[in-house]
Amino acid sequence: MSKGKTETLVKTDRFLRKDVFFVPVTEVKEIKGSIEVGGKIFHENVRVDYGDIPLLAMQISENDGIRNPCKAIKKDGVYYLTDGHRRYRAALMILENTGVVINIPLMTEQHVTEEKRIMDMIICNEGKSLNPVEQADAIQRLIACGMDEKTIIAKTAFSSVYICNLKMLNKAPDKIKQMIVNNNIKATLAMSIMRKEKDYDKAIETIEQALDFKQSTENKTKITARDLSKAKNKVNSFSAIKKAYKHYEKKNLVVREEKMELFTFLSRVMEGDVSFDELMGTLYLPEPEETKEPEFVDPNQTSIDVEQN
């Protein structure tokens, strides 16, 4: 790290690698909107959640600078960042808080394309992984660049189902996306609500209702599927059936004559005598052959997360 004016820093100082230079943070910029370089168009960073920048700034200070090189493209003498946005923002925070100018180890990309840059954000990100909302935006950008879905699947290792859901998530209202980014709700649950409600305004209302309930009862700001039910004064009917049946056995209650058929069915259910096939055949007509909408599955979500939701 170096103190003092930017002019005192030597831009041509080499990193350990021959293709990496130290460049003062004051001479590096993030792309805002889009820029054209060498006949190619580059857009601003897909990331919206930069994570704990103060913590990263502290780590950079304690380690005497940035160790992993960032990447940039150069136009009119200005370095525009293409990779390393969290490190860059942490360096800016150090400058604002202490006046210390961090020298950023920088690689200038000569043959990079927007498609390669976006793909690197998805599959070569060594820092904070993109969240589902950011992934959705990245996939849409790749499609806009002309990349077909088969190529995207091959390069990202995402399943076709997950790509489909990312495309759907990308169309969601900004308000729902922000709630996902803010960790108020998992993307899987938000997508489930949107499918069920069939209306974005109603989906937002449902989520906000559950958030208000969670905040008022537990002073927490992240909801689960259970919170959605509680917010609407719903109960666990399966648990209620089990409790009512045990109460019947314990108290030796008399069953209403007009409800005997229902009671017999529930008794068989409680005793494990009703199979899935029997239920399907008894309750429903044969299922029509049609393509079902896939469930939204976050590849970073664990099986424990799924069970809790």
TILUMMAR-533819 format. One record per residue (C-alpha): residue number from 1; residue in three letters; x, y, z. Coordinates in nm, 2 decimals, always signed. Example, Ala and Ser with C-alpha at 12.3 -4.5 7.8 and 13.67 -1.06 7.14 Angstrom:
2
+------+------+--------+--------+--------+
: resi : resn :      X :      Y :      Z :
+------+------+--------+--------+--------+
:    1 :  ALA :  +1.23 :  -0.45 :  +0.78 :
:    2 :  SER :  +1.37 :  -0.11 :  +0.71 :
+------+------+--------+--------+--------+
END
This chain:
309
+------+------+--------+--------+--------+
: resi : resn :      X :      Y :      Z :
+------+------+--------+--------+--------+
:    1 :  MET :  +0.00 :  +0.00 :  +0.00 :
:    2 :  SER :  +0.11 :  +0.36 :  -0.05 :
:    3 :  LYS :  +0.01 :  +0.69 :  +0.11 :
:    4 :  GLY :  +0.00 :  +1.03 :  -0.04 :
:    5 :  LYS :  -0.10 :  +1.16 :  -0.38 :
:    6 :  THR :  -0.19 :  +0.93 :  -0.67 :
:    7 :  GLU :  +0.09 :  +1.08 :  -0.88 :
:    8 :  THR :  +0.35 :  +0.94 :  -0.65 :
:    9 :  LEU :  +0.25 :  +0.59 :  -0.73 :
:   10 :  VAL :  +0.43 :  +0.41 :  -1.01 :
:   11 :  LYS :  +0.18 :  +0.27 :  -1.26 :
:   12 :  THR :  +0.44 :  +0.05 :  -1.43 :
:   13 :  ASP :  +0.54 :  -0.15 :  -1.12 :
:   14 :  ARG :  +0.52 :  -0.52 :  -1.20 :
:   15 :  PHE :  +0.34 :  -0.79 :  -1.01 :
:   16 :  LEU :  +0.51 :  -1.13 :  -0.96 :
:   17 :  ARG :  +0.36 :  -1.22 :  -1.30 :
:   18 :  LYS :  +0.49 :  -1.05 :  -1.61 :
:   19 :  ASP :  +0.14 :  -0.98 :  -1.74 :
:   20 :  VAL :  +0.02 :  -0.80 :  -1.42 :
:   21 :  PHE :  +0.07 :  -0.43 :  -1.34 :
:   22 :  PHE :  +0.00 :  -0.24 :  -1.02 :
:   23 :  VAL :  -0.25 :  +0.04 :  -1.09 :
:   24 :  PRO :  -0.37 :  +0.29 :  -0.83 :
:   25 :  VAL :  -0.74 :  +0.24 :  -0.74 :
:   26 :  THR :  -0.80 :  +0.60 :  -0.83 :
:   27 :  GLU :  -0.72 :  +0.52 :  -1.19 :
:   28 :  VAL :  -0.96 :  +0.23 :  -1.22 :
:   29 :  LYS :  -1.33 :  +0.26 :  -1.29 :
:   30 :  GLU :  -1.64 :  +0.03 :  -1.30 :
:   31 :  ILE :  -1.84 :  +0.02 :  -1.62 :
:   32 :  LYS :  -2.16 :  +0.22 :  -1.58 :
:   33 :  GLY :  -2.43 :  +0.12 :  -1.83 :
:   34 :  SER :  -2.21 :  +0.01 :  -2.12 :
:   35 :  ILE :  -1.90 :  +0.11 :  -2.31 :
:   36 :  GLU :  -1.76 :  +0.03 :  -2.66 :
:   37 :  VAL :  -1.40 :  -0.09 :  -2.68 :
:   38 :  GLY :  -1.25 :  -0.21 :  -3.01 :
:   39 :  GLY :  -1.59 :  -0.26 :  -3.17 :
:   40 :  LYS :  -1.71 :  -0.47 :  -2.88 :
:   41 :  ILE :  -1.98 :  -0.37 :  -2.63 :
:   42 :  PHE :  -1.93 :  -0.43 :  -2.26 :
:   43 :  HIS :  -2.20 :  -0.39 :  -1.99 :
:   44 :  GLU :  -2.18 :  -0.31 :  -1.62 :
:   45 :  ASN :  -2.13 :  -0.58 :  -1.37 :
:   46 :  VAL :  -2.41 :  -0.84 :  -1.32 :
:   47 :  ARG :  -2.35 :  -0.85 :  -0.94 :
:   48 :  VAL :  -2.60 :  -0.66 :  -0.72 :
:   49 :  ASP :  -2.50 :  -0.82 :  -0.38 :
:   50 :  TYR :  -2.14 :  -0.74 :  -0.30 :
:   51 :  GLY :  -2.14 :  -0.90 :  +0.04 :
:   52 :  ASP :  -1.94 :  -0.78 :  +0.33 :
:   53 :  ILE :  -1.71 :  -0.52 :  +0.18 :
:   54 :  PRO :  -1.60 :  -0.37 :  +0.52 :
:   55 :  LEU :  -1.47 :  -0.72 :  +0.61 :
:   56 :  LEU :  -1.29 :  -0.76 :  +0.28 :
:   57 :  ALA :  -1.14 :  -0.41 :  +0.32 :
:   58 :  MET :  -1.01 :  -0.51 :  +0.67 :
:   59 :  GLN :  -0.85 :  -0.83 :  +0.52 :
:   60 :  ILE :  -0.68 :  -0.63 :  +0.24 :
:   61 :  SER :  -0.54 :  -0.38 :  +0.50 :
:   62 :  GLU :  -0.42 :  -0.66 :  +0.73 :
:   63 :  ASN :  -0.25 :  -0.84 :  +0.43 :
:   64 :  ASP :  -0.09 :  -0.53 :  +0.30 :
:   65 :  GLY :  -0.28 :  -0.51 :  -0.02 :
:   66 :  ILE :  -0.47 :  -0.71 :  -0.28 :
:   67 :  ARG :  -0.31 :  -1.05 :  -0.36 :
:   68 :  ASN :  -0.53 :  -1.18 :  -0.65 :
:   69 :  PRO :  -0.51 :  -0.98 :  -0.97 :
:   70 :  CYS :  -0.82 :  -0.81 :  -1.10 :
:   71 :  LYS :  -0.90 :  -0.77 :  -1.48 :
:   72 :  ALA :  -0.98 :  -0.47 :  -1.69 :
:   73 :  ILE :  -1.01 :  -0.34 :  -2.04 :
:   74 :  LYS :  -0.84 :  -0.01 :  -2.13 :
:   75 :  LYS :  -1.00 :  +0.28 :  -2.32 :
:   76 :  ASP :  -0.87 :  +0.63 :  -2.36 :
:   77 :  GLY :  -0.61 :  +0.57 :  -2.09 :
:   78 :  VAL :  -0.87 :  +0.46 :  -1.84 :
:   79 :  TYR :  -0.89 :  +0.10 :  -1.69 :
:   80 :  TYR :  -1.25 :  -0.03 :  -1.68 :
:   81 :  LEU :  -1.29 :  -0.32 :  -1.44 :
:   82 :  THR :  -1.42 :  -0.65 :  -1.58 :
:   83 :  ASP :  -1.33 :  -0.87 :  -1.29 :
:   84 :  GLY :  -1.26 :  -0.81 :  -0.92 :
:   85 :  HIS :  -1.54 :  -0.57 :  -0.83 :
:   86 :  ARG :  -1.55 :  -0.66 :  -0.46 :
:   87 :  ARG :  -1.17 :  -0.61 :  -0.42 :
:   88 :  TYR :  -1.20 :  -0.28 :  -0.61 :
:   89 :  ARG :  -1.49 :  -0.16 :  -0.38 :
:   90 :  ALA :  -1.30 :  -0.26 :  -0.07 :
:   91 :  ALA :  -1.00 :  -0.06 :  -0.19 :
:   92 :  LEU :  -1.22 :  +0.24 :  -0.25 :
:   93 :  MET :  -1.36 :  +0.20 :  +0.11 :
:   94 :  ILE :  -1.00 :  +0.20 :  +0.24 :
:   95 :  LEU :  -0.93 :  +0.52 :  +0.04 :
:   96 :  GLU :  -1.24 :  +0.69 :  +0.18 :
:   97 :  ASN :  -1.18 :  +0.59 :  +0.54 :
:   98 :  THR :  -0.80 :  +0.62 :  +0.57 :
:   99 :  GLY :  -0.68 :  +0.82 :  +0.26 :
:  100 :  VAL :  -0.45 :  +0.52 :  +0.17 :
:  101 :  VAL :  -0.44 :  +0.46 :  -0.20 :
:  102 :  ILE :  -0.43 :  +0.09 :  -0.28 :
:  103 :  ASN :  -0.24 :  -0.03 :  -0.58 :
:  104 :  ILE :  -0.45 :  -0.29 :  -0.76 :
:  105 :  PRO :  -0.27 :  -0.58 :  -0.93 :
:  106 :  LEU :  -0.44 :  -0.56 :  -1.28 :
:  107 :  MET :  -0.44 :  -0.77 :  -1.59 :
:  108 :  THR :  -0.55 :  -0.59 :  -1.91 :
:  109 :  GLU :  -0.76 :  -0.82 :  -2.13 :
:  110 :  GLN :  -0.69 :  -0.78 :  -2.50 :
:  111 :  HIS :  -0.92 :  -1.04 :  -2.65 :
:  112 :  VAL :  -1.20 :  -1.07 :  -2.40 :
:  113 :  THR :  -1.57 :  -1.07 :  -2.52 :
:  114 :  GLU :  -1.88 :  -0.99 :  -2.33 :
:  115 :  GLU :  -1.99 :  -1.35 :  -2.36 :
:  116 :  LYS :  -1.66 :  -1.48 :  -2.21 :
:  117 :  ARG :  -1.67 :  -1.21 :  -1.94 :
:  118 :  ILE :  -2.03 :  -1.31 :  -1.83 :
:  119 :  MET :  -1.94 :  -1.68 :  -1.84 :
:  120 :  ASP :  -1.64 :  -1.62 :  -1.62 :
:  121 :  MET :  -1.87 :  -1.44 :  -1.37 :
:  122 :  ILE :  -2.07 :  -1.76 :  -1.34 :
:  123 :  ILE :  -1.81 :  -2.04 :  -1.35 :
:  124 :  CYS :  -1.48 :  -1.89 :  -1.26 :
:  125 :  ASN :  -1.58 :  -1.67 :  -0.97 :
:  126 :  GLU :  -1.32 :  -1.73 :  -0.69 :
:  127 :  GLY :  -1.48 :  -1.48 :  -0.45 :
:  128 :  LYS :  -1.85 :  -1.45 :  -0.36 :
:  129 :  SER :  -2.07 :  -1.67 :  -0.57 :
:  130 :  LEU :  -2.35 :  -1.51 :  -0.77 :
:  131 :  ASN :  -2.69 :  -1.54 :  -0.61 :
:  132 :  PRO :  -2.98 :  -1.68 :  -0.82 :
:  133 :  VAL :  -3.10 :  -1.33 :  -0.92 :
:  134 :  GLU :  -2.75 :  -1.24 :  -1.05 :
:  135 :  GLN :  -2.73 :  -1.58 :  -1.22 :
:  136 :  ALA :  -3.06 :  -1.51 :  -1.39 :
:  137 :  ASP :  -2.94 :  -1.17 :  -1.52 :
:  138 :  ALA :  -2.62 :  -1.33 :  -1.64 :
:  139 :  ILE :  -2.80 :  -1.61 :  -1.83 :
:  140 :  GLN :  -3.03 :  -1.35 :  -1.99 :
:  141 :  ARG :  -2.72 :  -1.15 :  -2.10 :
:  142 :  LEU :  -2.57 :  -1.46 :  -2.26 :
:  143 :  ILE :  -2.89 :  -1.53 :  -2.45 :
:  144 :  ALA :  -2.90 :  -1.17 :  -2.56 :
:  145 :  CYS :  -2.54 :  -1.21 :  -2.69 :
:  146 :  GLY :  -2.67 :  -1.49 :  -2.91 :
:  147 :  MET :  -2.55 :  -1.79 :  -2.71 :
:  148 :  ASP :  -2.80 :  -2.08 :  -2.74 :
:  149 :  GLU :  -2.92 :  -2.27 :  -2.43 :
:  150 :  LYS :  -2.74 :  -2.59 :  -2.52 :
:  151 :  THR :  -2.41 :  -2.41 :  -2.52 :
:  152 :  ILE :  -2.49 :  -2.23 :  -2.19 :
:  153 :  ILE :  -2.58 :  -2.57 :  -2.03 :
:  154 :  ALA :  -2.25 :  -2.72 :  -2.15 :
:  155 :  LYS :  -2.04 :  -2.44 :  -2.03 :
:  156 :  THR :  -2.20 :  -2.37 :  -1.69 :
:  157 :  ALA :  -2.29 :  -2.73 :  -1.60 :
:  158 :  PHE :  -2.64 :  -2.60 :  -1.50 :
:  159 :  SER :  -2.93 :  -2.83 :  -1.58 :
:  160 :  SER :  -3.19 :  -2.74 :  -1.84 :
:  161 :  VAL :  -3.44 :  -2.72 :  -1.56 :
:  162 :  TYR :  -3.23 :  -2.47 :  -1.37 :
:  163 :  ILE :  -3.17 :  -2.26 :  -1.68 :
:  164 :  CYS :  -3.54 :  -2.26 :  -1.74 :
:  165 :  ASN :  -3.61 :  -2.14 :  -1.39 :
:  166 :  LEU :  -3.34 :  -1.87 :  -1.41 :
:  167 :  LYS :  -3.51 :  -1.73 :  -1.72 :
:  168 :  MET :  -3.84 :  -1.72 :  -1.53 :
:  169 :  LEU :  -3.68 :  -1.56 :  -1.23 :
:  170 :  ASN :  -3.53 :  -1.29 :  -1.46 :
:  171 :  LYS :  -3.88 :  -1.18 :  -1.55 :
:  172 :  ALA :  -3.99 :  -1.14 :  -1.19 :
:  173 :  PRO :  -4.06 :  -0.79 :  -1.05 :
:  174 :  ASP :  -3.76 :  -0.60 :  -0.91 :
:  175 :  LYS :  -3.94 :  -0.60 :  -0.57 :
:  176 :  ILE :  -3.94 :  -0.98 :  -0.55 :
:  177 :  LYS :  -3.58 :  -0.99 :  -0.68 :
:  178 :  GLN :  -3.47 :  -0.75 :  -0.41 :
:  179 :  MET :  -3.63 :  -0.95 :  -0.14 :
:  180 :  ILE :  -3.44 :  -1.26 :  -0.26 :
:  181 :  VAL :  -3.11 :  -1.06 :  -0.27 :
:  182 :  ASN :  -3.19 :  -0.92 :  +0.08 :
:  183 :  ASN :  -3.23 :  -1.28 :  +0.20 :
:  184 :  ASN :  -3.59 :  -1.22 :  +0.30 :
:  185 :  ILE :  -3.70 :  -1.53 :  +0.11 :
:  186 :  LYS :  -3.53 :  -1.81 :  -0.08 :
:  187 :  ALA :  -3.56 :  -1.80 :  -0.46 :
:  188 :  THR :  -3.72 :  -2.15 :  -0.46 :
:  189 :  LEU :  -4.00 :  -2.03 :  -0.23 :
:  190 :  ALA :  -4.05 :  -1.70 :  -0.42 :
:  191 :  MET :  -4.08 :  -1.90 :  -0.75 :
:  192 :  SER :  -4.33 :  -2.13 :  -0.59 :
:  193 :  ILE :  -4.54 :  -1.84 :  -0.48 :
:  194 :  MET :  -4.54 :  -1.67 :  -0.82 :
:  195 :  ARG :  -4.65 :  -2.00 :  -0.99 :
:  196 :  LYS :  -4.93 :  -2.04 :  -0.74 :
:  197 :  GLU :  -5.06 :  -1.68 :  -0.74 :
:  198 :  LYS :  -5.03 :  -1.64 :  -1.12 :
:  199 :  ASP :  -5.02 :  -1.26 :  -1.06 :
:  200 :  TYR :  -4.71 :  -1.07 :  -0.96 :
:  201 :  ASP :  -4.90 :  -0.81 :  -0.74 :
:  202 :  LYS :  -5.07 :  -1.09 :  -0.55 :
:  203 :  ALA :  -4.73 :  -1.27 :  -0.51 :
:  204 :  ILE :  -4.57 :  -0.96 :  -0.37 :
:  205 :  GLU :  -4.87 :  -0.91 :  -0.13 :
:  206 :  THR :  -4.84 :  -1.27 :  -0.01 :
:  207 :  ILE :  -4.47 :  -1.24 :  +0.06 :
:  208 :  GLU :  -4.50 :  -0.90 :  +0.24 :
:  209 :  GLN :  -4.79 :  -1.04 :  +0.45 :
:  210 :  ALA :  -4.57 :  -1.33 :  +0.56 :
:  211 :  LEU :  -4.27 :  -1.09 :  +0.62 :
:  212 :  ASP :  -4.49 :  -0.86 :  +0.84 :
:  213 :  PHE :  -4.61 :  -1.17 :  +1.04 :
:  214 :  LYS :  -4.25 :  -1.30 :  +1.09 :
:  215 :  GLN :  -4.13 :  -0.96 :  +1.20 :
:  216 :  SER :  -4.41 :  -0.91 :  +1.45 :
:  217 :  THR :  -4.39 :  -1.26 :  +1.60 :
:  218 :  GLU :  -4.02 :  -1.35 :  +1.59 :
:  219 :  ASN :  -3.85 :  -1.02 :  +1.50 :
:  220 :  LYS :  -3.69 :  -1.19 :  +1.20 :
:  221 :  THR :  -3.69 :  -1.09 :  +0.84 :
:  222 :  LYS :  -3.66 :  -1.42 :  +0.65 :
:  223 :  ILE :  -3.97 :  -1.63 :  +0.58 :
:  224 :  THR :  -4.03 :  -2.00 :  +0.51 :
:  225 :  ALA :  -4.33 :  -2.19 :  +0.37 :
:  226 :  ARG :  -4.45 :  -2.24 :  +0.72 :
:  227 :  ASP :  -4.46 :  -1.86 :  +0.78 :
:  228 :  LEU :  -4.68 :  -1.82 :  +0.47 :
:  229 :  SER :  -4.94 :  -2.05 :  +0.63 :
:  230 :  LYS :  -4.92 :  -1.89 :  +0.97 :
:  231 :  ALA :  -4.96 :  -1.55 :  +0.82 :
:  232 :  LYS :  -5.29 :  -1.66 :  +0.67 :
:  233 :  ASN :  -5.40 :  -1.82 :  +1.00 :
:  234 :  LYS :  -5.36 :  -2.17 :  +0.84 :
:  235 :  VAL :  -5.30 :  -2.48 :  +1.06 :
:  236 :  ASN :  -5.13 :  -2.81 :  +1.01 :
:  237 :  SER :  -5.43 :  -3.01 :  +0.92 :
:  238 :  PHE :  -5.23 :  -3.34 :  +0.90 :
:  239 :  SER :  -5.12 :  -3.29 :  +1.26 :
:  240 :  ALA :  -5.48 :  -3.20 :  +1.36 :
:  241 :  ILE :  -5.61 :  -3.53 :  +1.21 :
:  242 :  LYS :  -5.35 :  -3.73 :  +1.40 :
:  243 :  LYS :  -5.43 :  -3.54 :  +1.72 :
:  244 :  ALA :  -5.81 :  -3.59 :  +1.68 :
:  245 :  TYR :  -5.76 :  -3.96 :  +1.61 :
:  246 :  LYS :  -5.55 :  -4.01 :  +1.92 :
:  247 :  HIS :  -5.81 :  -3.82 :  +2.12 :
:  248 :  TYR :  -6.08 :  -4.06 :  +1.99 :
:  249 :  GLU :  -5.88 :  -4.36 :  +2.10 :
:  250 :  LYS :  -5.79 :  -4.22 :  +2.44 :
:  251 :  LYS :  -6.14 :  -4.10 :  +2.53 :
:  252 :  ASN :  -6.33 :  -4.38 :  +2.35 :
:  253 :  LEU :  -6.55 :  -4.12 :  +2.17 :
:  254 :  VAL :  -6.86 :  -4.21 :  +1.98 :
:  255 :  VAL :  -6.84 :  -4.14 :  +1.60 :
:  256 :  ARG :  -7.12 :  -3.94 :  +1.44 :
:  257 :  GLU :  -7.33 :  -4.18 :  +1.23 :
:  258 :  GLU :  -7.34 :  -3.95 :  +0.93 :
:  259 :  LYS :  -6.96 :  -3.91 :  +0.94 :
:  260 :  MET :  -6.88 :  -4.29 :  +0.97 :
:  261 :  GLU :  -6.76 :  -4.31 :  +0.61 :
:  262 :  LEU :  -6.52 :  -4.02 :  +0.66 :
:  263 :  PHE :  -6.40 :  -4.16 :  +0.99 :
:  264 :  THR :  -6.33 :  -4.50 :  +0.84 :
:  265 :  PHE :  -6.12 :  -4.35 :  +0.57 :
:  266 :  LEU :  -5.92 :  -4.14 :  +0.81 :
:  267 :  SER :  -5.87 :  -4.44 :  +1.03 :
:  268 :  ARG :  -5.73 :  -4.64 :  +0.74 :
:  269 :  VAL :  -5.50 :  -4.34 :  +0.67 :
:  270 :  MET :  -5.38 :  -4.33 :  +1.03 :
:  271 :  GLU :  -5.31 :  -4.70 :  +1.03 :
:  272 :  GLY :  -5.11 :  -4.69 :  +0.71 :
:  273 :  ASP :  -5.36 :  -4.89 :  +0.50 :
:  274 :  VAL :  -5.40 :  -4.64 :  +0.22 :
:  275 :  SER :  -5.14 :  -4.64 :  -0.05 :
:  276 :  PHE :  -5.05 :  -4.36 :  -0.29 :
:  277 :  ASP :  -5.19 :  -4.55 :  -0.59 :
:  278 :  GLU :  -5.52 :  -4.61 :  -0.41 :
:  279 :  LEU :  -5.54 :  -4.24 :  -0.32 :
:  280 :  MET :  -5.47 :  -4.14 :  -0.68 :
:  281 :  GLY :  -5.72 :  -4.38 :  -0.82 :
:  282 :  THR :  -5.99 :  -4.29 :  -0.57 :
:  283 :  LEU :  -5.96 :  -3.91 :  -0.58 :
:  284 :  TYR :  -5.85 :  -3.82 :  -0.93 :
:  285 :  LEU :  -5.92 :  -3.89 :  -1.30 :
:  286 :  PRO :  -5.62 :  -4.03 :  -1.50 :
:  287 :  GLU :  -5.35 :  -3.76 :  -1.52 :
:  288 :  PRO :  -5.34 :  -3.59 :  -1.86 :
:  289 :  GLU :  -5.01 :  -3.60 :  -2.05 :
:  290 :  GLU :  -4.87 :  -3.26 :  -2.06 :
:  291 :  THR :  -4.55 :  -3.08 :  -1.98 :
:  292 :  LYS :  -4.53 :  -2.97 :  -1.62 :
:  293 :  GLU :  -4.35 :  -2.65 :  -1.51 :
:  294 :  PRO :  -4.03 :  -2.75 :  -1.34 :
:  295 :  GLU :  -3.96 :  -2.66 :  -0.98 :
:  296 :  PHE :  -3.70 :  -2.39 :  -0.92 :
:  297 :  VAL :  -3.39 :  -2.57 :  -0.77 :
:  298 :  ASP :  -3.09 :  -2.36 :  -0.65 :
:  299 :  PRO :  -2.77 :  -2.57 :  -0.72 :
:  300 :  ASN :  -2.62 :  -2.41 :  -0.41 :
:  301 :  GLN :  -2.91 :  -2.52 :  -0.19 :
:  302 :  THR :  -2.86 :  -2.82 :  +0.04 :
:  303 :  SER :  -3.10 :  -3.10 :  +0.11 :
:  304 :  ILE :  -3.14 :  -2.95 :  +0.45 :
:  305 :  ASP :  -3.26 :  -2.62 :  +0.30 :
:  306 :  VAL :  -3.52 :  -2.81 :  +0.09 :
:  307 :  GLU :  -3.65 :  -3.00 :  +0.39 :
:  308 :  GLN :  -3.69 :  -2.68 :  +0.60 :
:  309 :  ASN :  -3.88 :  -2.51 :  +0.32 :
+------+------+--------+--------+--------+
END
